[in-house]
């Protein structure tokens, strides 16, 4: 593996982890373009764990005050985030988080082997990009068309029922290429969350979900870290790049949230899938 690969993969991970375009799908497609194919080296699998942890760290820093609030450690007057102007109610709690993360984690654990056997190849990812884009398009059309009654403006307004429904909808994101953030943002809007609340909740519950999923994968790669067979410079380069890009993307996305439609991401997904179908898939 060349050090330049670590920069490319770090950028791809940071750019796509929290946007509704599927980071897993992009990593699979990028690996194909870099020549790794489906026979991914063990060192590369371990590297992907490292850059995912970097993305987790970036989002945790953005939502650090909200994390403290959920654990009852933050003060109301100082609990602010880039996406929530004020948090007077301090309503979001651990039950909301559990309802949002338990369903997808359970499905991912129970079906982890079939998912790995069938999903981590190019064509299933490309179809997931298309299907996920259609789902996002329909959800936003219903939302903008006034068919959905908005009941939650911020994360603190989310009900337990809404959190659980979002968690259940998120289960479909175990299909590589569908997008966890895409499923949760669109699912949140379908349940009555504002675009801002849906994005906030999606990013927030990504922290425990990614930590659990990445931690589980880490157990399978411990030998690589213990034996010292990994290039530290390669790992550090990817970690720093992924962290910086992920932090910039989340901050920028939240600032321009109201101007960016899910349909724009759907168009991108359709174009990317068409491009790979035409030029790469044999």
C-alpha positions in Angstrom: 0.0 0.0 0.0 1.3 3.4 -0.9 1.1 6.4 1.5 -0.9 8.3 -1.1 -3.6 5.6 -0.7 -4.0 6.6 2.9 -4.7 10.2 1.9 -7.2 9.3 -0.7 -9.0 6.8 1.6 -8.9 9.3 4.5 -10.5 12.0 2.4 -13.2 9.6 1.1 -14.0 8.4 4.7 -14.1 12.0 6.0 -16.2 13.3 3.1 -18.8 10.5 3.1 -19.2 9.2 6.6 -21.9 11.6 7.7 -23.4 12.7 4.4 -26.3 10.6 2.9 -24.1 9.0 0.2 -22.8 5.9 2.0 -19.2 5.9 3.3 -19.1 2.1 3.1 -20.2 2.1 -0.5 -17.6 4.8 -1.4 -14.8 2.9 0.4 -15.7 -0.3 -1.5 -15.8 1.6 -4.8 -12.5 3.5 -4.0 -10.8 0.2 -3.1 -11.8 -1.1 -6.5 -10.4 1.9 -8.2 -7.1 1.6 -6.2 -6.8 -2.0 -7.4 -7.6 -3.8 -4.2 -10.8 -5.4 -5.5 -12.7 -7.8 -3.2 -9.4 -9.3 -1.9 -8.8 -6.5 0.5 -5.5 -6.9 2.4 -5.8 -7.3 6.2 -3.6 -4.2 6.6 -6.2 -2.2 4.7 -9.0 -3.5 6.8 -7.2 -2.4 9.9 -6.5 1.0 8.3 -10.2 1.5 7.6 -10.9 0.9 11.3 -8.4 3.6 12.2 -9.9 6.2 9.9 -13.4 5.4 11.0 -12.3 6.1 14.6 -11.0 9.4 13.4 -14.4 10.3 12.0 -16.1 9.2 15.2 -13.8 11.5 17.2 -14.6 14.4 14.9 -18.4 14.1 15.3 -18.0 13.5 19.1 -16.1 16.8 19.4 -18.9 18.6 17.4 -21.5 17.2 19.7 -19.5 17.2 22.9 -21.9 19.4 24.9 -24.9 17.3 23.8 -23.1 14.1 24.9 -22.6 15.7 28.3 -26.2 16.7 28.5 -27.5 13.1 27.7 -25.3 11.8 30.6 -26.6 14.6 32.8 -23.2 16.3 33.1 -23.8 19.4 31.1 -25.2 22.7 32.3 -28.3 24.1 30.6 -26.8 27.5 30.0 -23.6 26.2 28.5 -25.0 23.3 26.5 -24.8 24.5 22.9 -24.0 22.9 19.6 -23.4 24.1 16.1 -26.8 22.9 15.1 -29.0 23.7 18.1 -29.4 27.3 19.1 -30.5 26.5 22.6 -31.4 23.5 24.8 -33.7 24.7 27.5 -35.7 21.5 27.9 -32.8 19.0 28.1 -35.3 16.4 26.9 -33.1 14.1 24.8 -31.9 11.3 27.0 -30.3 7.9 26.9 -33.6 6.2 26.2 -33.9 8.1 22.9 -30.4 7.1 22.0 -31.0 3.4 22.8 -34.2 3.3 20.8 -32.4 4.7 17.9 -29.3 2.4 17.9 -30.5 -1.0 19.2 -32.5 -2.1 16.2 -29.7 -1.5 13.6 -27.0 -2.9 15.8 -29.1 -6.0 16.5 -29.7 -6.6 12.7 -26.1 -5.9 11.9 -24.9 -8.4 14.5 -27.4 -11.2 13.5 -26.8 -10.9 9.8 -23.2 -9.9 9.8 -22.0 -13.0 7.9 -24.6 -12.8 5.1 -24.0 -9.1 4.8 -20.2 -9.6 4.4 -20.7 -12.5 2.0 -23.2 -10.8 -0.3 -23.0 -7.1 0.2 -19.4 -6.1 0.0 -19.0 -6.2 -3.8 -19.6 -3.6 -6.4 -22.9 -4.4 -8.0 -24.9 -4.6 -4.7 -23.4 -1.3 -3.6 -24.4 0.4 -6.9 -28.0 -0.9 -6.6 -28.1 0.3 -3.0 -27.0 3.8 -4.1 -29.9 3.8 -6.6 -32.6 2.4 -4.2 -31.4 4.7 -1.4 -31.5 7.7 -3.6 -35.1 6.9 -4.6 -36.1 6.5 -1.0 -34.5 9.9 0.0 -36.2 11.5 -3.0 -39.7 10.2 -2.1 -39.2 11.1 1.6 -38.3 14.7 0.9 -41.1 15.1 -1.7 -43.6 14.0 0.9 -42.0 16.3 3.4 -41.8 19.4 1.2 -45.3 18.7 -0.2 -46.9 19.2 3.2 -47.9 15.5 3.5 -45.9 15.2 6.8 -46.9 17.0 9.9 -43.8 18.5 11.6 -43.8 17.8 15.3 -40.1 18.2 16.3 -38.0 21.2 15.5 -34.9 20.1 17.5 -33.5 16.9 19.0 -35.0 17.8 22.3 -38.5 17.6 20.8 -38.1 14.0 19.6 -40.5 11.4 21.1 -39.6 7.9 22.1 -41.8 6.6 19.3 -40.0 8.7 16.7 -36.6 7.6 17.9 -37.7 3.9 17.7 -39.1 4.3 14.2 -35.9 6.0 13.0 -34.0 3.1 14.6 -36.1 0.5 12.8 -35.8 2.4 9.4 -32.0 2.6 10.0 -31.8 -1.2 9.8 -31.9 -1.1 6.0 -28.6 0.7 6.1 -26.8 -2.6 6.8 -27.1 -2.9 3.0 -23.7 -1.5 2.0 -24.3 1.6 -0.2 -27.7 2.5 1.2 -26.3 5.0 3.7 -26.9 5.1 7.5 -27.2 8.9 7.5 -29.5 8.9 4.5 -31.9 6.4 6.0 -32.0 8.2 9.4 -32.4 11.8 8.0 -35.1 10.8 5.5 -36.7 8.5 8.1 -36.7 11.3 10.7 -38.4 13.7 8.2 -41.0 11.0 7.5 -41.8 10.8 11.2 -42.3 14.5 11.6 -38.8 15.8 12.5 -37.6 19.0 10.9 -34.7 18.6 8.5 -32.4 20.1 11.2 -33.6 17.8 14.0 -33.4 14.7 11.6 -29.8 15.6 10.7 -28.8 16.3 14.3 -30.3 13.0 15.6 -28.7 11.1 12.7 -25.2 12.5 13.4 -25.6 12.1 17.2 -26.6 8.4 17.2 -23.8 7.8 14.7 -21.4 8.1 17.6 -22.4 5.0 19.6 -23.3 3.0 16.4 -20.0 3.6 14.8 -18.1 3.1 18.0 -19.8 -0.3 18.5 -19.4 -1.4 14.9 -15.8 -0.3 14.6 -15.0 -1.7 18.0 -16.3 -5.1 16.9 -14.3 -5.0 13.7 -11.3 -4.1 15.8 -11.5 -7.4 17.7 -10.9 -9.2 14.4 -7.9 -7.1 13.6 -6.1 -7.1 16.9 -3.3 -9.3 15.6 -2.4 -6.7 13.0 -2.0 -4.1 15.8 -0.3 -6.4 18.2 2.3 -7.7 15.8 3.3 -4.3 14.7 2.9 -5.1 11.0 1.1 -1.9 10.2 2.9 1.2 9.0 2.5 3.8 11.7 3.0 6.7 9.2 0.4 5.2 6.9 -2.1 5.0 9.8 -1.4 8.5 11.2 -1.7 10.1 7.8 -5.1 8.5 7.2 -6.3 9.3 10.8 -5.4 13.0 10.6 -6.9 13.4 7.1 -10.1 11.6 8.0 -10.5 13.5 11.2 -10.0 17.0 9.6 -12.2 16.3 6.6 -15.0 14.7 8.7 -15.0 17.7 11.1 -15.1 20.2 8.2 -17.8 18.4 6.4 -20.1 18.1 9.5 -19.6 21.8 10.5 -20.2 23.0 6.9 -23.2 20.7 6.3 -24.9 21.9 9.5 -24.3 25.5 8.6 -25.9 25.2 5.1 -28.4 22.6 6.1 -31.5 24.4 5.0 -30.0 25.1 1.5 -29.1 21.5 0.7 -31.9 19.2 -0.4 -31.7 15.5 -0.1 -32.6 15.4 -3.8 -29.1 16.8 -4.6 -27.5 13.8 -2.8 -29.9 11.5 -4.7 -28.9 12.9 -8.0 -25.2 12.4 -7.0 -26.0 8.8 -6.1 -27.7 8.1 -9.4 -24.9 9.7 -11.4 -22.2 7.8 -9.4 -24.0 4.4 -9.9 -24.5 5.1 -13.6 -20.9 6.0 -14.1 -19.6 2.8 -12.4 -22.2 0.6 -14.2 -21.1 2.0 -17.6 -17.3 2.3 -17.1 -16.3 -0.2 -14.4 -18.7 -3.1 -14.0 -17.9 -5.9 -16.4 
